[in-house]
Every structure is written in structure tokens, then in C-alpha cells.
Amino acid sequence: MSEELDNKEKDFAYNWVTSSRFLFYVHAFCLLAFVLGGCYSLYGSRYKGKPEIEIQSSTKYTPEYK
């Protein structure tokens, strides 16, 4: 009988304190993983800098015609 009580205290469904602590850590881990994944995604698609493009000489501020 005492073994049954010991097992019930350790069981997830019967011990509210242990289960709430476990669910808190699972929630905190999922939130941290979501935030770090979002940061990594933003880092991966960051602005790479000004691209080198060719502008037609006739459309510049001081146009150059042939």
C-alpha cells in the first residue's frame, strides 16, 4: 500500500506541483526556441548591402549622350 502512495506522488497526473513545473519548463523552452528561430531567420535574410547596378548614361542627373 505504501508503494502505491509513493508512486502516486511521483506520477505526473497526481502531483500538481511537479506537473506544473514541468509544463512551465516546456513552455519556456518552446518560447525560447521560437524567439531564437525567428532571430536566426531574420539574420539569414538580412540586408546584404547596396547592389552594383548599371544605370543608363542617358538617365543620369547630368546625362551623357552618344
Backbone as a printed PyTorch tensor [residue, N CA C, xyz], in Angstrom:
tensor([[[  0.8190,  -1.1940,   0.0000],
         [  0.0000,   0.0000,   0.0000],
         [  0.8670,   1.2620,   0.0000]],

        [[  1.9620,   1.2660,   0.7610],
         [  2.7910,   2.4710,   0.8200],
         [  3.5400,   2.6830,  -0.4950]],

        [[  3.8550,   1.5680,  -1.2190],
         [  4.4970,   1.7250,  -2.5220],
         [  3.5510,   2.4130,  -3.5010]],

        [[  2.2700,   2.1090,  -3.4070],
         [  1.2840,   2.7310,  -4.2840],
         [  1.1920,   4.2320,  -4.0200]],

        [[  1.2670,   4.6300,  -2.7650],
         [  1.2280,   6.0560,  -2.4390],
         [  2.4810,   6.7580,  -2.9390]],

        [[  3.6480,   6.1080,  -2.8090],
         [  4.8870,   6.7090,  -3.3020],
         [  4.8380,   6.9110,  -4.8120]],

        [[  4.2900,   5.9470,  -5.5160],
         [  4.1980,   6.0690,  -6.9720],
         [  3.2150,   7.1610,  -7.3770]],

        [[  2.1410,   7.3110,  -6.6220],
         [  1.1710,   8.3580,  -6.9520],
         [  1.7730,   9.7440,  -6.7320]],

        [[  2.6430,   9.8870,  -5.7410],
         [  3.2720,  11.1900,  -5.5110],
         [  4.2240,  11.5540,  -6.6440]],

        [[  4.8400,  10.5570,  -7.2490],
         [  5.7980,  10.8100,  -8.3300],
         [  5.1280,  10.8730,  -9.6970]],

        [[  3.8710,  10.4480,  -9.7880],
         [  3.1790,  10.4070, -11.0710],
         [  2.8420,  11.8180, -11.5500]],

        [[  2.9370,  12.0200, -12.8370],
         [  2.6800,  13.3340, -13.4350],
         [  1.2370,  13.7780, -13.2260]],

        [[  0.3030,  12.8660, -13.3580],
         [ -1.1110,  13.2200, -13.2750],
         [ -1.5660,  13.5200, -11.8490]],

        [[ -0.8950,  12.9460, -10.8490],
         [ -1.3450,  13.1110,  -9.4660],
         [ -0.6280,  14.2330,  -8.7280]],

        [[  0.5900,  14.5590,  -9.1230],
         [  1.3480,  15.5810,  -8.4040],
         [  1.2660,  16.8860,  -9.1870]],

        [[  0.4640,  17.8230,  -8.7180],
         [  0.2170,  19.0780,  -9.4250],
         [  1.4600,  19.9550,  -9.4820]],

        [[  2.2630,  19.9570,  -8.4060],
         [  3.4490,  20.8140,  -8.3580],
         [  4.4760,  20.3540,  -9.3900]],

        [[  4.7330,  19.0830,  -9.4620],
         [  5.7110,  18.5630, -10.4260],
         [  5.2320,  18.7690, -11.8560]],

        [[  3.9500,  18.5270, -12.1010],
         [  3.4450,  18.6750, -13.4640],
         [  3.4520,  20.1360, -13.8940]],

        [[  3.1050,  21.0560, -12.9920],
         [  3.1080,  22.4650, -13.3840],
         [  4.5330,  22.9630, -13.6120]],

        [[  5.4800,  22.4770, -12.8310],
         [  6.8860,  22.8540, -13.0390],
         [  7.3610,  22.3370, -14.3930]],

        [[  7.0260,  21.0950, -14.7080],
         [  7.4140,  20.5130, -15.9870],
         [  6.7910,  21.2870, -17.1510]],

        [[  5.5140,  21.5980, -17.0460],
         [  4.8490,  22.3410, -18.1200],
         [  5.4190,  23.7480, -18.2570]],

        [[  5.8260,  24.3720, -17.1470],
         [  6.4570,  25.6860, -17.2130],
         [  7.7600,  25.6170, -17.9910]],

        [[  8.5940,  24.6050, -17.6960],
         [  9.8720,  24.4890, -18.3920],
         [  9.6680,  24.1410, -19.8640]],

        [[  8.6730,  23.3410, -20.1860],
         [  8.3880,  23.0390, -21.5900],
         [  7.9490,  24.3110, -22.3100]],

        [[  7.0860,  25.0930, -21.6660],
         [  6.6190,  26.3510, -22.2620],
         [  7.7780,  27.3250, -22.4450]],

        [[  8.6400,  27.4470, -21.4430],
         [  9.7850,  28.3600, -21.5350],
         [ 10.7400,  27.9150, -22.6440]],

        [[ 10.9780,  26.6100, -22.7600],
         [ 11.8640,  26.1090, -23.8070],
         [ 11.2770,  26.3730, -25.1980]],

        [[  9.9750,  26.1250, -25.3600],
         [  9.3370,  26.3740, -26.6670],
         [  9.3780,  27.8570, -27.0290]],

        [[  9.1350,  28.7220, -26.0610],
         [  9.1870,  30.1580, -26.3170],
         [ 10.6010,  30.5950, -26.6940]],

        [[ 11.5980,  30.0920, -25.9800],
         [ 12.9840,  30.4260, -26.2870],
         [ 13.3720,  29.9170, -27.6760]],

        [[ 12.9550,  28.6980, -28.0160],
         [ 13.2610,  28.1400, -29.3340],
         [ 12.5870,  28.9580, -30.4310]],

        [[ 11.3560,  29.4060, -30.2080],
         [ 10.6510,  30.2200, -31.1870],
         [ 11.3530,  31.5640, -31.3940]],

        [[ 11.7770,  32.2020, -30.3130],
         [ 12.4530,  33.5030, -30.4170],
         [ 13.8050,  33.3490, -31.1110]],

        [[ 14.5740,  32.3460, -30.7240],
         [ 15.8820,  32.1520, -31.3570],
         [ 15.7290,  31.7640, -32.8250]],

        [[ 14.7220,  30.9850, -33.1560],
         [ 14.4770,  30.6350, -34.5590],
         [ 14.1030,  31.8560, -35.3790]],

        [[ 13.2960,  32.7420, -34.8090],
         [ 12.9430,  33.9760, -35.5060],
         [ 14.1370,  34.8810, -35.7030]],

        [[ 14.9880,  34.9750, -34.6860],
         [ 16.1970,  35.8010, -34.8130],
         [ 17.1220,  35.2380, -35.8820]],

        [[ 17.2640,  33.9260, -35.9140],
         [ 18.1240,  33.3080, -36.9260],
         [ 17.5480,  33.5110, -38.3250]],

        [[ 16.2410,  33.4360, -38.4420],
         [ 15.6030,  33.6630, -39.7420],
         [ 15.8170,  35.1020, -40.2060]],

        [[ 15.6830,  36.0550, -39.2930],
         [ 15.9370,  37.4490, -39.6570],
         [ 17.4010,  37.6730, -40.0130]],

        [[ 18.3060,  37.0050, -39.3040],
         [ 19.7290,  37.1240, -39.6090],
         [ 20.0400,  36.5360, -40.9840]],

        [[ 19.3810,  35.4620, -41.3280],
         [ 19.6220,  34.8260, -42.6270],
         [ 19.1260,  35.6590, -43.7900]],

        [[ 18.0950,  36.4690, -43.5830],
         [ 17.5590,  37.2900, -44.6720],
         [ 17.8890,  38.7630, -44.4690]],

        [[ 19.0330,  39.0230, -43.8530],
         [ 19.4130,  40.4140, -43.5600],
         [ 19.8000,  41.1540, -44.8390]],

        [[ 19.9030,  42.4660, -44.7430],
         [ 20.2630,  43.3220, -45.8760],
         [ 21.7370,  43.1200, -46.1880]],

        [[ 22.0200,  42.7480, -47.4100],
         [ 23.3920,  42.4050, -47.7940],
         [ 24.2120,  43.6100, -48.2420]],

        [[ 23.6040,  44.7640, -48.4140],
         [ 24.3400,  45.9390, -48.8450],
         [ 23.8190,  46.4650, -50.1670]],

        [[ 24.3970,  47.5560, -50.5870],
         [ 23.9620,  48.1980, -51.8220],
         [ 24.4250,  47.3830, -53.0220]],

        [[ 23.4980,  46.9750, -53.8860],
         [ 23.9080,  46.1680, -55.0480],
         [ 24.5500,  47.0450, -56.1300]],

        [[ 25.4360,  46.4410, -56.8850],
         [ 26.0670,  47.1320, -58.0110],
         [ 25.1610,  46.9680, -59.2300]],

        [[ 24.5510,  48.0670, -59.6540],
         [ 23.6830,  48.0210, -60.8260],
         [ 24.1990,  49.0050, -61.8640]],

        [[ 23.9030,  48.7210, -63.1170],
         [ 24.3380,  49.5970, -64.1960],
         [ 23.1910,  50.5310, -64.5590]],

        [[ 23.4510,  51.8280, -64.5180],
         [ 22.4450,  52.8310, -64.8370],
         [ 22.7280,  53.3640, -66.2330]],

        [[ 21.6910,  53.5080, -67.0230],
         [ 21.8810,  54.0540, -68.3710],
         [ 22.4360,  55.4690, -68.2600]],

        [[ 23.3900,  55.7780, -69.1110],
         [ 24.0330,  57.0920, -69.0430],
         [ 23.0840,  58.2220, -69.4250]],

        [[ 22.0300,  57.9380, -70.1780],
         [ 21.1080,  58.9930, -70.5880],
         [ 20.0970,  59.3450, -69.4920]],

        [[ 20.0190,  58.5520, -68.4330],
         [ 19.0490,  58.8290, -67.3700],
         [ 19.6960,  59.4050, -66.1200]],

        [[ 20.9870,  59.7050, -66.1710],
         [ 21.6710,  60.2790, -65.0010],
         [ 21.2780,  61.7410, -64.8120]],

        [[ 21.7240,  62.3380, -63.7090],
         [ 21.4280,  63.7380, -63.4150],
         [ 22.0440,  64.6440, -64.4770]],

        [[ 23.2600,  64.3230, -64.8370],
         [ 23.8780,  65.0130, -65.9880],
         [ 24.0280,  63.9520, -67.0980]],

        [[ 23.0790,  63.8990, -67.9980],
         [ 23.0700,  62.8280, -68.9880],
         [ 24.2660,  62.9060, -69.9520]],

        [[ 24.6680,  61.7450, -70.3670],
         [ 25.7490,  61.6430, -71.3400],
         [ 25.1810,  60.9720, -72.5920]],

        [[ 25.1780,  61.6990, -73.6680],
         [ 24.6320,  61.1650, -74.9080],
         [ 25.7510,  60.7400, -75.8270]],

        [[ 25.4470,  59.7990, -76.6530],
         [ 26.4540,  59.3060, -77.6240],
         [ 26.5080,  60.1860, -78.8370]]])
